[in-house]
């Protein structure tokens, strides 16, 4: 039952090895900006991964809030010497939209999508097996108690 518990799933999915792997995957999918390398850190990924996993357990569409990612991109570009005026211009906004779209798409991976589809089936099987085990255990207990008398 623990595996199908949302809190447990979030703890496992946001552990350092998983977050680092997801961070590498996201960084590989995000396009670069005019020769500047955009790198997403695990600090940005972790809360969004938590949200995505919660949405999987709730059977919802996976959609993360890109605000943390967008702020991170702006800070990186500003630290690389790009003027805030350019970043906030129509061109910068267009690039930001493209980067945000790629970031959102990075969470639409096969593992999360398959988990969202399969989780209710696995939960159902687990509950059925638990019920059968309970019934059989109860019957054996009744038979055992009767055989003692």
Buried (B, 14 or more C-beta within 10 A) or exposed (E): EEEBEEEEBBEEBBEEEBBEEBBEBBBEEBEEBEEBEBEBEBEBBBEBBBBBBBBBBEEEEBEBEBEBBBEBBBEBBEEEEBEEEEBEEEEBEEBBEEBBEBBBEBBEBEEBBEBBEEBEEEBEEEEEEEEEEEEEEEEEEEEEEEEEE
